[in-house]
Amino acid sequence: MTIVKVFVNYKESILNPEAQAIQQALGRLGYENITQLKVGKTFELTFSDELTRAEIVQEVNEISDRMLANYNMENYTYEIIESEGIS
């Protein structure tokens, strides 16, 4: 089985009020050395062994573009973890 972790975050040009609120709250708690905080989403997809790595990459990009990330506001990256015997 192959596990793919997809990380979706706002683009640099998009304001993220949730991240701003958390960063301000951390500052009030005394954590003032944080210069940037990002809030995003993580998805974990498990693929069967029937697909090649190239097919997995193609599907991950299609799924991310069509469903997981809003192209106008968000970027995504992913990490492919190939593993045997995951239950």
C-alpha positions in Angstrom: 0.0 0.0 0.0 1.1 3.5 -0.6 0.0 6.4 1.7 0.0 10.0 0.4 -0.3 12.9 2.8 -1.6 16.0 1.1 -1.1 19.4 2.8 -3.3 22.3 1.8 -2.5 25.9 2.9 -3.6 29.3 2.0 -1.6 31.1 -0.7 0.7 33.9 0.6 -1.6 36.6 -0.8 -4.7 35.3 1.1 -5.5 36.5 4.6 -5.9 33.7 7.1 -7.9 35.1 10.0 -7.9 31.9 12.0 -4.0 31.8 11.9 -3.9 35.5 12.8 -6.2 34.9 15.8 -4.1 32.0 17.0 -0.9 33.9 16.6 -2.3 36.8 18.6 -3.5 34.5 21.3 -0.1 32.9 21.5 1.5 36.4 21.9 -0.9 37.1 24.8 0.3 33.9 26.4 3.9 35.1 26.2 5.0 33.3 23.0 6.1 36.4 21.2 8.9 35.0 19.1 6.6 33.4 16.5 6.9 35.5 13.3 4.4 33.5 11.2 1.8 30.9 11.8 -0.1 28.9 9.1 -3.3 26.9 9.5 -4.1 24.4 6.9 -5.6 21.0 6.2 -4.0 17.5 6.0 -5.5 14.6 4.1 -4.2 11.1 4.1 -5.0 8.9 1.1 -4.2 5.2 1.0 -3.8 3.7 -2.5 -3.8 0.0 -3.4 -0.7 -1.7 -4.8 -2.3 -1.9 -8.2 -1.2 1.6 -9.2 2.2 2.7 -10.3 3.9 5.6 -8.7 3.2 7.7 -11.8 -0.5 6.8 -11.7 -0.6 7.7 -8.0 1.0 11.1 -8.6 -1.5 11.8 -11.4 -4.5 10.8 -9.2 -3.2 12.8 -6.2 -2.9 15.9 -8.4 -6.3 15.4 -10.0 -8.0 14.8 -6.6 -6.2 17.8 -5.0 -7.1 20.1 -7.9 -10.7 19.0 -8.1 -11.6 18.4 -4.5 -9.1 19.1 -1.7 -7.7 22.6 -2.6 -9.4 25.7 -3.8 -7.1 26.8 -6.7 -7.9 30.5 -6.2 -7.0 30.6 -2.5 -4.9 27.5 -1.7 -1.7 25.7 -2.6 -1.0 22.0 -1.9 2.0 19.8 -1.5 2.1 16.1 -0.8 4.4 13.4 0.5 4.3 9.9 -0.8 5.0 7.1 1.8 5.5 3.7 0.4 4.9 1.0 3.0 4.3 -2.7 3.2 1.9 -4.4 5.5 -0.1 -1.4 6.7 -3.4 -2.4 8.2 
